Amino acid sequence: MNRIGNFINGKNSLSKSNKFDNVFDPSTGEIKSEVNLSNYDDLENCIKSSKKSQKEWSDITPLKRSRILQKYKLILEENIDELAKLVSSEHGKTIEDAKGSVTRGIEVVEFASGIPHLIKGEFSQNVGTDIDSWSVRQPIGICAGITPFNFPAMVPMWMYPIAIACGNSFILKPSEKDPSCPIKLAELFSEAGLPDGVFNVINGNKDIVNHLLSHDDISSISFVGSTNVAKYIYEQGGKYHKRVQALGGAKNHLVVMPDADLDQAVDGIIGAGYGSAGERCMAVSAVVAVGDISNELIKKITDKAEKIKIGPWTDNNSEMGPLISADHKKKVINYIDTGIKEGANLILDGRDIKLQGYESGFFVGPTLFDNVNKDMTIYKEEIFGPVLSILRVPSYDNAVELINDHEYGNGTSIYTSSGDIARHFTTNIKIGMVGINVPIPVPMAFHTFGGWKNSLFGSSGMHGIEGMNFYSKQKTVTSRWPSTIKRGSEFKIPTN
């Protein structure tokens, strides 16, 4: 049995805890390896390594840090097939989907390579008589990241490349459900020339998370996951005086206006609703059909969803794979059962799908509900599976009200041919990331990823300039050099 441990101080190692969790192949339901669950001693060794390396790393010039990141980008690109395979084999998503997610992570490494320019401060001459003032950005210390199962490459890379570029060290606690890719990411960073201890990966459960939250040497916590846990991370991190960015759950709406290009909208809905089996924080889970477009829209969605090819990640023709675990499959099926009980009209039922040779896999087929309303559980809560809900509303104003009233504010999209509607939507919708005729409006690395309301706790989103600011602190210097002019003591605040 393959055993996956930690990556600490440039080396792979197993914990002495002798505690392990199973890692499954979601397509077959079989155990493929075991992940070592670390204890407090492992974390102390990890922090000791991070603390020692951080001081030395921060003394390295930003330009030299950038060159290591540039080399790392090239090595990641050379190994993208292996990284995608590691993602798919433990998560279940298709190889092409996995490869796309790794690529989006690599784009953050590319952004972080510009750190000599990004971290530049500001300078003002003569803010007072013969007085200059300038600002610099400096590292914050040891940063930690806690990441989810659905993107074991991309989400960690939203965090650690920028943190490390800013001169910090970084400890990653990935999901124990698919831990192999994060370990490989760390190994490749070492290959690029990153000093030992700057990037450590520790596997574990909630105990390790709580130790990270309370440890005095940890300066910041970055998190992506469910809203309940994000809120807990935010509250506990604040309690222990840490910087926190905590991204929570989502209920992403896609509005289809009567003037929309219907085929384009349906293509977007199918990919965004059922891609990666709906296990994306930016997945579309609620389609808002405006006016008399509903019947035709639903027919087109149904026809296309029925043709989705479901299969294991090893099948290059697969368009949708399994869910991550048996427990999650049970949870998604319970949501479908609840939707039926609460009166939604089930058009496509994915509960009983069976694939020959993969009967024990964690598959749920494309599921489609019509006539869903705002009081139903399947609308209010994040399902995180291939379950799409159709809500019919009479007008555009009703659609905006529906979205703005929801507790989540992660992402939303609208399909329309009207510039007026698009402009009003982007201005007035209370959501952090907005798409116009784009189904999944995930920002590029040089913009910031982050939602509103219960989708984000803390004031900072991830990557982009907000990410750089989160992982650095500003220092402002006011300076006057000695002069032959004697002015005497001043007892008031200096002004111009």
N, C-alpha and C positions, 0 to 999 in steps of 0.2 A: 504493500500500500504506500503510495506516494504521500509524504508528509511535508506540509508547507509551514515554514517557521517565520522568523522575522528577518529583517535586513537592518542590522545595527552596526554602525561604525565601519561600513564598507564590507561587511561579511554576512552571509546567511547563517542563521543559528536557530536551534530549537530551544524552547523554554524548558526549565526543569519542573514546570508545573504538572507535566504529564496529563494535561487536559486537552482534549481534542474535540472538534466538531466535524461532522461529515460534510464534504463538498460533493454535490451531485452533478451528473449530466442531466439537465432538465428534459432532454429529448427521450432518454431511456428510463429515467427514474433511478438509475444505478449510481452507487457511490463510486466516485472516481479518485478521490483523495481525501486526506484529512488535514485540517488546519489547526495548528497549535494555538491554544488560548493562553496568552501570556499572563503573568502575575505581576505583583507590585515590584518585585526585584528586577524583573525585565524592564519595566518602565523606568525605574531609577537608573539602570545602566544606559538606557536609551537617552534619558535626559542628561546624564553625565556626559555622554558622547556629544550630544547636541550643544551643550553649554561650552565645552572645550573648543569645539570646532567653530562656533559662531564668532567668537572674538577674532580668530585668525582669518576667517572668511570675510568678515566685515572690513578688515584692513586691506584686503585685495581691491584694487581699483575697479570701479564699475566697468571700465573698458575690458579688463581681463575677465571679469565675470561674464560679460557679454560674449566674449569669444568662446568660453566653455559652453554657454547656452547655444551658440550657433553650431558648434560641433555636435551638441546633443540633438539638435533638430535634425541634422543630417543622419545621425545614427538611428533616430526614431523612424525616419522615412525608410531607411534601409531594412528595418525590422518590422515594418507595418503589417506584413502578412502574418508573422508569428504573433504579434500583439493582438491582431484581430482574431486569430484562432484561439488564443487564450481567453479572450472575452467571450466568444461564441460558445466554447466548450463548457464554460461554467455558468453563463447567463442564459444561453439558448437562442439569442438573436441571430439572424442570418449573418453570414460572413461580410456581405457588402454593407449591411447596416453597421456592423462592428467596425469595419474599416473606415466608414464615414465618421463615426464618433471619435476614433483615434486621430483622424485628420483634423477634426475641430479642436482636439487637445493640442496637437502640434502647432496649430495656429497661435495658441497662447504662448507657447515657447518662443515662437517667432516674434510675437509682440514684446515679450519680456527681454528679448535680445537687444531691444532699443533702449535699455535702461540708462545708458550714459546721457541720452537726451531727456528721457522721461523724468529723471530724478533731479534735473537741474533746478536750482532755486531761482529767486528773483533778487534784483539789486536796484537800490535807489540811491542816487548820489545827492548829497546836501538835503537830507530830510530836515536838518537843522543847520545852523551855521557851522560849517566844517565837519558835519556829522554825516556819516554814511550808514545805510542799513541794508542788510541782505538776509536771505533765508536759505537754509539748507535742509535736505531731508535725510534722515539717518535711520538705521535699522531699529526695530523694536525688540529684537532678541530671539527667543525660541517661539516659533509659531506652530500650531497644531491644526490638523484637518481631520474631520470625521466624515467619511463619504459613503454613499449608498450603493446598493448592488446593481442598479440599472445602468450605470455608466462607470465601470471600474477603471477606465482609462481617462475619459474626457473630464469628468468632474474633479478628480484629483489634480489634473493639469489646469483646471481653472484657478487652482490655489498655489501649489508649491513652486512653479516656475517664477511667478512674480515675487513671491515672498523671498525666494533664494536670490533672485536678481537684485533685490533691495539690500542684500547683505545679511539676511537672517538665516538661521537654520530652521529646518522643518521636520516635524514628526507627523507621519500619516498613519491614521487608524482606519483602514479600509473595511468594507463589509466582509464578514467572515463567510458569506455565501459564495463569493467569487474573488479569492485573494491572490490568484497567481499573477494576473497582469500587473497589479501595483508593485509586486516584488520585482518583476522584470523591468518595469520602468525605472526603479531605483538602481538595478544592476547596470542598465544602459547609461544612466547618468554618471555612475562611477567610471564607466568605460570612456565617457567624454572628458574625463579629467576633474570631475567634482571631488574635492577633498573628502576623505572619510568623515562621517559624522554630520555632514551638512544636511543630508537627506536620509532620514531613518524611517523605516516602516515597521510598525508593531501591530500584530494581530491580537485580537481579544474581544471580549464582550463588554457589557455595560460597566463592569468594574473598572476596566481600563479607561473608559470614557469619563467616569466620575473622578478618577485620579488625575486625568488631564485637566478637568475643569477646576479642581481644587489646588493643584500644585503651584507653589509660589513661583517657580521658574518659568512657567508657561505664560507668555505675554498675550497671546491671541488664540481664539478658537474660530475656525471656519467650519460650517456644517451645511449639508444638504440632505434632506429627508422629509419625513412626515411632519405635519404642523405641530402635533402634540410634543414630539421630541424636539423640534426646533425651538418651541417656546420654552421647554425645560432647559435646553442648552443656553438660550439667551438669559434666562433668569439666573441660572447657576453661575454662568460666566460672569455676569454683572456682579453677583454676590461676592465673587472672588477677584473683582477689579480687573477683569480682562477685557480686551477689545473682542467683540463678538459680531460675526456676520452669520446669520442662521436663516437659510432658505427652507421654507416649509412646503406644504401641499398646494394643490391647484385644482381648479375646475375650469378648464379652458373652453370658452364659447367660440363658435364660429358662426357668424351671422351671414345668411344668404338673402340678399335683396332681390326683388322681382326683376330688376334690370341686370342681374349678374349673368356672366357667361356660365351657364349651368354645368356644362361638361367640365370646364376648368374647375369649378367649385367642387364637383363630385370627385374629381381626381385628387384634389387637395384633401378633401374630407377622408377619403379611403386611406391615403397614405398616412395622414396625421392621426387618424382614429385607430387604425389597426396595425400600423407599423410598430415593430418591436413589441407586438402583442399588447399595445397600450401602456407599456411600462416606461413611460417617459413623463417627466414633470411638465413638458410642453405638449403632451398629447391632447388632441381635440377629443373631448368626451361629451360635449353638449352642442348640438347643431340647432341654431335658432332660425327657423324658416319663417320669413316675413310675407304676409299676404297670401295671395292665391298660388304661390309657387310650390307649396308644400307637397301636394300629391305627386307632381312630376319629379320633384327632387327626391322624395323617398323611393319612388320606383327606380330611379337611376342608381341611387345608393345601394338598394337591395340587389339589383342585377349585378353590379360590380363587386359587391362584397361576397356574393355567392361564388364568384369565380376566383377568389383569393386562394393561392396555392399554399397550403399549410404543410409544414414538414420540419424535419430536423435540420440543424445548422450545417450538417454534412452534405445536404442536398443543395446543389448550386441553384436549383430552380425554385427553392422555397422563397416565399414572400413574407411569411409570418411563422415564427417559431413558437415554442412553448412558454409558459410562465416559469418563474424562477424556482418554485418549490411546490410540494404537495400542499403545504399549509396555505400558500397564497392562492393556489387553484381552488381550494375549498372556500376561501374567503370570497373570491370573485363569484363563484357559483352561488354562494349565499346571497350576494347582492342581486343576482339575476332572479333568484327565488323571491326576494323581497320586492323587486320591481313588479313581478307578476301579482303578488298578494296585494300591493298597493294600487293596482288598477292600470298600470301602464300596458300598452298593447305590444306584445312580443312578436316581432316580425321575423327575426332570425334568431335561432337558439343555438348557442355554441357549447352547451353543457355536455352533450353526449358524443362529442367527436372522438372517434377511434381511428388510429393510423396503424395499418398492418406492420407488425414488427416493432411498434413503438406504443403498445397498449399501456405500458406503465409510465409513459411520459406525462409531463404536466401540461397537456394541451387543453386550451379552451378556444373554440372557434369564434369567428366574428359574430357578435351579438348586436341586435338592433332593436331598440324600443321606439315606438311612436306614442304620441299623446302623453308625453311626460309633463308634469307640472312642477312648479317650484317647491311644493310641499313634500315631494317624494324623496325618499332616502337616496335613490340612485342619482338624483339631481343634486342633492345637498352635499353629499360626501364624495371624496375622491375614491374611485374604485381601483384604479391602477391596473386595468385589464382591458381586453378588447370588447368593451361594452360601450355602445354609442347610443345617446338619447336624443330624440327629436322633440323640440318644443315648438309649437305653433303659436305665433303671435300675429295680431292684425296689422301692426304698424312698426316702423323703425323706432319710434319713441318707446314703444313697449319693449323692444329688444334692448335698448340702452338701459332702461330702468331695471330690467331683469338682471343684466350683467352687473350694473353698479350696486345692486342690492345684495349680491352674493358675498359671502364672507371671504372668499379667495379672490386674489387680484394678480395672478401670475401672468397669463398671456391671453390674448384674444385676437380674433381676425374678423374681417368683414370682406365679403365678395360683392362688388358693386361696380357699375360703369359710371357712377356719378361722382365727380370731383367734389361737389358740395357735401354730399353725404360722407365721403371719405374724410374730408377736412373736419367736419363736425364731429365725426367719430373719434378721430385721433385727439381732438381737443378736449372732448367732454367725457370720454370713457375713463373710468377710475381703475385702470389696469397698468401694470408696469411695462409690459412689452406688447406692442400692437402691430398687427399685420394688415396690409391692404392688398387683397388678392394674393396673399401669401399665407399658407396654412399654419406654418410653424415659425413664428417670428423670433427665432433665436439670434441674438445680436452677435456680430463678429467679435473677435478677440479684442479689437481696439475700441469697442463700445462696451457698456456695462450690462451684465445679466442680473436682473433682479425684479421681483414683483412688488406688489403693494398689499396692504391689508394683512390678512393672516397667511400670506405667502412669503413674507419676509419680516424677520425680527432683527432689529438693529438698523442703523442708518446707512449701511454700506452694501451695495451689490458686489458681484464678483467680476473679475478681470477688468480690462479697460483702466482708465485713470482712477476710478474709485478703488479698484483693487490695489493699484500702486500706492494710493494714499493710505489705504487700510494697513498695508504692511510696512509703512514708514511713518516716522513722526517728524514734524516740522520744528526746526529751531530757528529763531530770528535773532540776528546779531545787530547791535547798534554800536558804532565805533567812532571815536575821535582820537586822533593821534596828538601827542604832546606838541605844544606850540610855544613860541616865544611870547605870545600874547597872554597876559595874565588876566583872567576874568574873575577870580575869586569864587567862593562857594555860592551855589544856587539852592534855594529852599522851596522852589516851586517846580512842577513838572515842566521839563523843557518843551518849548513850542517853537514854531517858526518865527 
